[in-house]
C-alpha cells in the first residue's frame, strides 16, 4: 500500500467511526415529555426549499450579516468546488467531461479561482474573529484549527502547483514519458520555451532568441498543448512561482514539489479525520438539521425519537458566534464575565449535560447563572444560521437544572428553618469575596425607621399569607430593624427577602422614605454574589479545618 | 411622532399578540415605531446583580441616543427599570463611573439623557384622550373595564414619574376615551404577582387569584393590562389552572393595545386577539 492509500484509509476509519459515535450520542439523557414514537422524517417541499435556500445559498447566514454571508459563501462555494472537481476529479469531473486533464483550462484556471475564493473567505472569517471584540474573547482552539486546516489545504495546494511549475525534474519526467525528441536541439528548444513562457526554472539558462523560442513553441504545440494549458492561467500558482524565483533553485534541488505533495495530502487527511470533532462536524450536521427541521420551532420531540432532534440540533452549531454577538443579556456578560451567559458558550456545556457527562460544580454554577439570566427573548433562535431550536433547549434545560444547580432562590428556600437561621454560617462571607455593599450595610439607611409597620401592612405578599411569620420568617419592618442593628447576615435567609414581589408599595408608602424594596433587591444580590464567587460554603471550610 | 420601539424580551416568544397589537394600534394612530436591536432592559437581572441590570439599561440608552429617538415601551417592567437605571446614574456617582468604564470597554459612550416613555403616556400625551375619542370608530360603549396599573411604572413614584403613584388616572382616562366604563376597584394598584413566578409560585398564584377575584367582584367585563408581565400572569399563567377553576371565570385580561385597536375598528386578527388564551367574549365586538 502506498502512503496515500494508508493515509486515506486511516482518515476514513477515524471519520466514519467518529461520525457514528457522535450520531449515537444524539439520543440524549433527557426524558422527553409526551414524546411521540412516530418520527416525522418526511422529505417534503419545505425540506427541498431549505436545502436550496438555506444549505446551498446560505440564506439563513445572510439574514444577519452580509459580511458573514460573503465570507461563508466564498469558503463554501470555493471549497466545495475544489472537493468535487479537484479532489474527486477522477470520479466527478472525468465523468462529466471525458476529455478532462487537470492541467488544461478551464480546470487549471478554475482550481486557482476556487482556491483563491476559499482563501479570501478564510481571511474574512479570521478578520471577523479578531475584529469583533466579543467574538475574539469567545474564539477557541477549534475555531482557529478549522480555519488553519482548511487554509493549510489551500495554501499547500498553491505551493504544490507553484513548485511543480518551476520544477525541471517534473519537466524531465513529462518529457521522458510523452516527448520523442529527434535531435538534442528539440529538447533545448522545448526547455527554452517552457523556461521563458511557462516558468520552469532550470539550473542553467536556455537561449531566448526568437528562433529557438519559435521552434520550442511549435514543438509545444505538437506535443504538449493537448494536456497542458499555459501555466499563466494558473494565475495564483504562477504568480507564486514567480515570487519564489530567488529560492527556486534551492526548492528544485530539494524536490519541493514532493514535499508539498505530502503536505497537501496530509492536510486533506487531517481534515477528513477531523470531521467528527468539534466544529469540523458542522458541514455534516448543519445541512441535515436545516433540511430535517427547516429552522422550525414546533414540536421538537416529534422530530426524532429519544430526544435525538435536540442532540442533532446541538451538534449543528458551527460556533459562528452570531447568537452571542446579538444576545439580549450580553451586557450581563460584560459585567459578570461569566461566558455561559452567552448562548454559544452555554450550548457547549449543554451538549455535555445532554450526553450525560457530569460537570464540575463551578461549571454547573456558571451554567445555572447563565440559564437564569436568559430571558428567552428568542433572538438567538431567530438568528441562528444553523436553524437550531435554541429556545427549546434553553427552556428544556432550565427544567433539568433545578435539581443539579439550584438558584440562590432555591438554595435559600430549600433550607429548613434552623438552616436558614444559620445561613450566615453556611454562606460565609470571605475576604476574597467582594461584598455587595450598599444600603443594607449602611445602618444610617434606617436611622429614620420608627418601626411603624407601614411597610408590612401595605405588603401584598404579607396580605395573602395566612400565617406571615411562618411563611415568610421575617416581616419587612423586622428586616429593616435587623439591618438597622447591623445584623445583615440574619436577614439573608428570610423567605420574605426571596418572596418579595418587588411591587415597591412598602417603599412608596414609607413615611420615613426608607428604600425598603431596594434593600430587599440588594439582599438577594448579596447571596447571588456569594454563590457566584465560589460560595465559600461552610462545608468546604469545615473540610479544610 | 417617532420612537425607538422597545418591546422587551418577553414579547417575541411569550406574548406575541402584545407586539402585534401595539404595532397595529400605533400604525393606525400615526405613531412611528423604529425597531432597534436593544438588549434586555435589565430588570430580570436585578435579582442577581444591580450593576449588570443598570449597565444593560444604559446600553439601551446609548442605542436610542445614537438613533436620536426617545424610547417607547409597552412593558411596565422595562419602563420602570429603565427609569430606575436613569435615577441611579444621577444619584450615585460610583455607579455612574463604573458604567462609564464598562461602556468604554465595549467601545461605547454615553452623553445625553434619553427620554423614556411608557405606551400609556404616549397615548395620553402625544395622541391625547380627545383625539382618541374622535378616532374611535367603534367605541366600547357599555364595556366595564377594570384597569390594572402594574407596579413598576407606578412605583417608586419619585423615580418613574409616571403618574400619581397613589391615585393615578391615565389608564382610566384612555379607556373612557374609547367609550368604556371604568371601575373604581380596590386592587387596581396591587401587584399581579408575576415577578414571583419560578421563585415562589404559591404566593404568585395567591396574588393572581386575589386580584382576579377583586376584578370579578367589582363587576368588570374585562381586566385591562398595559404590561407584558401582567398579561402573562392573567392570561398564560391563569390558563395553566385546571379546567373549571373559578379564577378562569373571572374577567379575561385584554391588552390595552387590543382594546384601543378594537375601538379604532382594527381587525381582531391583526390585534392578535385570537392569541389570548383566555378569550375575550367581546372580541367579535
HADDOCK unambig.tbl for C-alpha pairs under 7 A between the chains (distance, minus, plus):
assign (segid A and resid 328 and name CA) (segid B and resid 39 and name CA) 4.14 0.50 0.50
assign (segid A and resid 328 and name CA) (segid B and resid 40 and name CA) 4.96 0.50 0.50
assign (segid A and resid 329 and name CA) (segid B and resid 39 and name CA) 6.24 0.50 0.50
assign (segid A and resid 329 and name CA) (segid B and resid 40 and name CA) 5.54 0.50 0.50
assign (segid A and resid 331 and name CA) (segid B and resid 52 and name CA) 6.56 0.50 0.50
assign (segid A and resid 331 and name CA) (segid B and resid 55 and name CA) 6.47 0.50 0.50
assign (segid A and resid 331 and name CA) (segid B and resid 56 and name CA) 5.12 0.50 0.50
assign (segid A and resid 332 and name CA) (segid B and resid 52 and name CA) 4.90 0.50 0.50
assign (segid A and resid 332 and name CA) (segid B and resid 56 and name CA) 6.91 0.50 0.50
assign (segid A and resid 335 and name CA) (segid B and resid 52 and name CA) 5.48 0.50 0.50
assign (segid A and resid 373 and name CA) (segid B and resid 45 and name CA) 6.23 0.50 0.50
assign (segid A and resid 375 and name CA) (segid B and resid 9 and name CA) 6.11 0.50 0.50
assign (segid A and resid 376 and name CA) (segid B and resid 9 and name CA) 6.92 0.50 0.50
assign (segid A and resid 376 and name CA) (segid B and resid 10 and name CA) 6.93 0.50 0.50
assign (segid A and resid 377 and name CA) (segid B and resid 9 and name CA) 4.35 0.50 0.50
assign (segid A and resid 377 and name CA) (segid B and resid 10 and name CA) 5.62 0.50 0.50
assign (segid A and resid 377 and name CA) (segid B and resid 12 and name CA) 6.27 0.50 0.50
assign (segid A and resid 377 and name CA) (segid B and resid 13 and name CA) 6.35 0.50 0.50
assign (segid A and resid 378 and name CA) (segid B and resid 12 and name CA) 6.49 0.50 0.50
assign (segid A and resid 378 and name CA) (segid B and resid 13 and name CA) 6.01 0.50 0.50
assign (segid A and resid 409 and name CA) (segid B and resid 199 and name CA) 6.38 0.50 0.50
assign (segid A and resid 461 and name CA) (segid B and resid 203 and name CA) 6.84 0.50 0.50
assign (segid A and resid 464 and name CA) (segid B and resid 206 and name CA) 6.40 0.50 0.50
assign (segid A and resid 464 and name CA) (segid B and resid 207 and name CA) 6.64 0.50 0.50
assign (segid A and resid 499 and name CA) (segid B and resid 196 and name CA) 6.64 0.50 0.50
assign (segid A and resid 499 and name CA) (segid B and resid 200 and name CA) 6.08 0.50 0.50
assign (segid A and resid 501 and name CA) (segid B and resid 193 and name CA) 6.39 0.50 0.50
assign (segid A and resid 501 and name CA) (segid B and resid 195 and name CA) 5.56 0.50 0.50
assign (segid A and resid 501 and name CA) (segid B and resid 196 and name CA) 5.66 0.50 0.50
assign (segid A and resid 503 and name CA) (segid B and resid 151 and name CA) 5.13 0.50 0.50
assign (segid A and resid 503 and name CA) (segid B and resid 152 and name CA) 6.54 0.50 0.50
assign (segid A and resid 503 and name CA) (segid B and resid 191 and name CA) 5.90 0.50 0.50
assign (segid A and resid 504 and name CA) (segid B and resid 155 and name CA) 5.79 0.50 0.50
assign (segid A and resid 504 and name CA) (segid B and resid 156 and name CA) 6.15 0.50 0.50
assign (segid A and resid 507 and name CA) (segid B and resid 156 and name CA) 6.90 0.50 0.50
assign (segid A and resid 508 and name CA) (segid B and resid 155 and name CA) 6.45 0.50 0.50
assign (segid A and resid 508 and name CA) (segid B and resid 156 and name CA) 5.55 0.50 0.50
assign (segid A and resid 521 and name CA) (segid B and resid 47 and name CA) 5.97 0.50 0.50
assign (segid A and resid 524 and name CA) (segid B and resid 47 and name CA) 6.13 0.50 0.50
assign (segid A and resid 524 and name CA) (segid B and resid 48 and name CA) 6.67 0.50 0.50
assign (segid A and resid 525 and name CA) (segid B and resid 47 and name CA) 6.08 0.50 0.50
assign (segid A and resid 525 and name CA) (segid B and resid 48 and name CA) 4.86 0.50 0.50
assign (segid A and resid 525 and name CA) (segid B and resid 49 and name CA) 5.31 0.50 0.50
assign (segid A and resid 528 and name CA) (segid B and resid 48 and name CA) 5.63 0.50 0.50
